[in-house]
Every structure is written in structure tokens, then in C-alpha cells.
Amino acid sequence: MQRHPINPILTRVHIPPIPPELVDVTSVFNPGAIKDGSTYRLMLRVQSRSRETFLVMAESADGVIFKAENRIVYFKGIEKIEEKIFHIYDARITRLDERFYIMFAMDMQNDCQLGLGVTDDFKSFEFLGITSDEDIRNGVLFPEKINGKYYRMDRPNKARHSDGPTSGSTIWLSESGNLLDWKPTAPLIHGRFHYWDEFIGSGPPPVKTRKGWLHIYHGVASHFGSSNIYQAGVILLDLNDPSKVLGRCRYNILEPREIWELTGQVPNVTFPSGMIVEEYDNEGFAIESSEVKVYYGAADTSVGLAITTIAELLSAALEGPIPD
């Protein structure tokens, strides 16, 4: 992937004051992304100096220069949740059944849950419910039903970074009949001990290609004494049976190298969360020559943009595994 020359494309200075919650914000990162007609939209994770986290929309005509809205995203109906919600963050946006669904993490009193919202116009948002019953994160919906069922990838938090937060080392495939009640069906990939992706989690929602479901994930190298290093990789899943992994990259496809990726709230982070494919064929498959825009959080402080193609991502996914 090639970084866009104007990176980082969004920093704290691009977020307008939204009092009383957001004034002189600290950071903006980990955006969900979608192209709605000719408009590019990001759902940004924005953090205040109180370390409160809010979602804010931004839009663009070219996918590069974004203008953030001066209002906080509010999901109507979320106030009915009795348990206290401390943070809502890391939204992933999927166009599904002609609507835009948003799956996001919710930090609760004792754990993290996956919430689901929906919008038709990115002006009003409806909260559909909590879609998990365990400590879990990184939920991403497939953009269509497969064999009559909804599918998602998610990452149960069943492992812990050294002296750090609870995380996970396995991405699971889950299925549902109604988008609210989910059942894990198969583990997809596990973290690779002592390599670049010891801890893992899903990035943007998967993309349908002629060769399979293409999915970017994040991996964390935790075996360095001073820090964890967040990078990006790619896998390929079978179109009709996404529990079958057809390929997984050996090398990361994006790693922290620039000063704004190496230094910030959380150093050494490139965290892919949004992906926009520019060209699809008339049957809904991503064209291999199509440009792909990947939006990522950098050091949990700003937003970066990397450019690649479907063909390059497929090549990386099929390059062969790390030897046993």
C-alpha cells in the first residue's frame, strides 16, 4: 500500500468544537468508511481531553479532503440500555439490504460488547441492539447474505497483551438470522506467535471478489520489550463457505513507519478500519484493477489514507504462509 502524500488526512485540528462534549479535542482515529453515491463518508472516533469517546461524521467529494460535521452521532434508542455505556467507538459500516449498518464497540461496566445501528441517510441513526453476550470486539458484517444467513467476523477478548488490555488471538466467523442474535460457527485464523500478527482482529468489512471474500485485518507484534506494534494484513475466504480460508498473507501490508504513526497517544499503530473500493462489475464483484482506499488510525491520534488495488491485495493474500 502507498500512503497518500497529504497524510495524515485528519487530525485533531480538523474537528470543530462541539460543546460541551468536544472542545479542543485530543485525537481522531479508527474511522468506518463508506461511499454513498459520489460522497465519501467516514464515521470518526473522536476523543476529548476527558478521554471520553464520541462518533462524528465527515464527508468528502474525493475521498481525501474531508470536512467533519459539527454534531455528535446519536443512536436513537440506545438510552434504553440500563447498564452504563462508557464509550462507543471503532465503527464499521456495511451497506446491506439497501441500508447502512454500523457495528461498533461499546465499553460497558465489566466488558466490551458489540452494538448495531442503522441509517438510511447518515443524518438520523437508530440503535438496533447489543449483538453479543461475551467480552468481544472488532465485529464486521458481510455485505450480503450467504446461503440465506447473515455473517460477520468478530474477535472475542480471551487473551491479554503483556501488562496491557484484554485482547484476542482468534478471528471467528459468526452467523445470524436476524442481525441481532449471533452464533459463532468457526474460527477463521489464529495469531501467529513470535511473528507480526500474534494478536489479531478484523479491520474493514470484507469485499466480494471473483476469487473470494477479501478481508483486511490488524495484527499486533507483542514480543518486543518496549511496545506493541499494530500492522495490517489480508486474508481471502471462500465465497460460498466463508469458514474456508483460501489464503493469508505472509508479510504485513502496512506497518508504522512515519513519525505520526510511530508517535502519539498509542505509539507504533496503523489500525485499518475503513475500506472503499472504487469499481465493481455489474454483478457486484470488485474489479481487480480497481483502486482501493484504506483508512486507518495512526498512533490512536490521527487518520491516515493508504492506496492499493484489489489485485495487489489478492496477490498478498495468496503469497503463501509463514513456514511452520
Steps between C-alpha positions, in 0.01 A plus 500: 500500500612854425436779748322802361739799477285733713490257796379510767171597337323579828640625830356662811505844332245382242232433762281804575405579860183315602437625854464385764630153404775584253708813550867512395498127423794272564483258209304360205557146374365154396231613252230289340469581128241475223441654158140616471436591137777748422553596865769345715404472867705426809365430847781627719600401851564831673641531850479793739753611759285326760573179302134468410438350157237611246414424137499785248422486127720652230443516125703560186459534125830328420569265791801703608393844624236452769286745693381389842145580609441714807275247673543171681340184362215394725330161464132536586396230744839442658380686810286197583809298590499483879869419547731799480678543165834673543617517140366424149777468243669331201196497271495275193248590227343243265245559225257207539140451383505855355574653842817605682572292810755610758658253739700655783670420827332599828705517818264397780548467874670161487588430139472603135192415293408543132219743423312528171350813346347586164446809288358583161635853464784546754292771664286291735622176658309220671640266763390142430652330800796328661605207283728311738501330837873482570801730513558560128618759248571560129164391359457542123198403289516334161323717238252230396337183624676172424279192462215691662691610812669817619868466585754704687856472623575583862776465757425370852724658763654191653868593507698784652794706384791494739417759769223624270128474423300189424522416131467194280698267280223341291261647241170310492227465242149540648156463342154645565148490365402848617823705553445507877544142620837358400657156525871434451548239228872465434838647593653657189858591586713499813782729603846384395726489804826693465408653163334827396144390586504336843177676600245562225163657422285586200545828317252629237205286383593237239485570127355260243741408219492229234763310700332524839419730790796734546554620856756730659578433866734645758779313671703590806862401557529488876834327547700823495599609848403866473173506304228326301511566124164514315514405130264397221465176308256328265317167467278345233187296582288270285201677343242233579653373824685784673618262773756378245817710495650497148799719573678708760786742453847415622610863531312793642369740235526813717710573806588812703781687328410869496553720805122552540452122507789438736422778747168588662254389763587136432834475317568266208144459369351464152146375558291440183127559554355637174534384140345638181521317167451733205382258230267201495373302203129469417470189719636672810855363498792733565703548182861387549646815346287722724664751728439434870511766770585369847440732794684428822563634847859615553642483854141538630542869418426571132357343182715376214411398145677227303438418133518155344307282250290186529762315295779598739298391802412167339864443415599566861231263633618221270875547537536204733506446876776545752684164515419282802 
